[in-house]
């Protein structure tokens, strides 16, 4: 049986993107032949340097939990993310954002 060991994100500037995600997830950087963000409350995220830029919508995305979705979205925006849209469906609301390389992620109630 296989075990999930990491979520891998392709990027053109691995150090920059890993630094953003370490800040976003209150994690720390590790360099084991590639740049890894490790956090206490989440999965290991590996940043793989590739030459091409993101071209289409993500098929997999990260959800970031927050006590105050608006405040967290503002904090992440101040650190290089962008707000794509605010969503509400079935009594739930969340903010769809993009990291500094355009990878979509959601900020959701914790």
N, C-alpha and C positions, 0 to 999 in steps of 0.2 A: 504494500500500500504506500502511495506517495504522500509526502508531507509538504504543505505550503511553507517555503522557506523565505520568500520575499515577493514583493510586487516590484517589477522592473519598469522604469520609465525611460524611454529613449529621449535624448535631448542633445542640443548642439553645444551647450555650455554646462556641463555636468557640475562643476564647482559652484556656479552661480545658482543653478536650480536647486541643488542639494542644500545650499545655505538658506534659500527661501523656505524650503520645506522643513528644515531643522527649526527655524524660527516659528513657522506656522504650527508645528506639532510639539513644540517645547521639547525637542529632541537634541541629539548631538550627532556630529559627523564622525564617521569611521572611514578609513581608506584601506581597503583590503584588495588592492588591484583594481578597484573601482570605487566610486564614492557611495557610501551607504549612510542613510539616516536611520538612527535607532531611537525609539522613544519608549517610555515606560508603558504607555497605554495603547500602542498600536503596532502594526506590522513593520517588519524591516522593509525599507524602501531602497532599492538599488538604482542608481542613476547611470545609465549607459550612454556614453558619448557616441553619437552617430553624425554623419556629415549632412544629412538632409533634415529640413525643417518639417514640423508637423503639417500635414496636408488636409486631413479630414477630421470629423468629429471622433472623439475617443469612443472606443467600444467598451472600455472599462474605465471607471473613474473612482476617485476617493471621495468619501463623505467625511467631513470634519464636524464633530459635535461641539456645540457651544451653548452655554447658559443663556447668552444674549446674542442671537443670530446677527442683528444689526450691528452691534458693537464689534463682533468678531469680523464681520465683513469689512467694516471700516478699518480695523487694525491690519487686516491682510492687504487691503487696497493701499494703505499707506506704506506697505512694504513691497509693493511691486505687482500685486494681483489686480485683476480688473473684474468689475461686476458685469455679468452678461445679462442676467434677468432675475427678478424676484418672482417666485412661484408660490401658488397656494392651490391645494387640491385636497378635498376630503377632510377639511379641518386642519390640515398640516401645511406649514409654510417653510420655505427654505430659499436660499440665495444660490444661484448658479454663478460660479466665478471661473476665471481662467488664471493659471499661474503665469509667471513671467515669460514662459515659452508658448503660452496659449492652450495648455492642457486643461480641460474642463474639470472642475470639482464642485462639490456642493457643501455649503455650510448649513447644517441642520440643527434643530434643537437637540441638546444632549439627552 
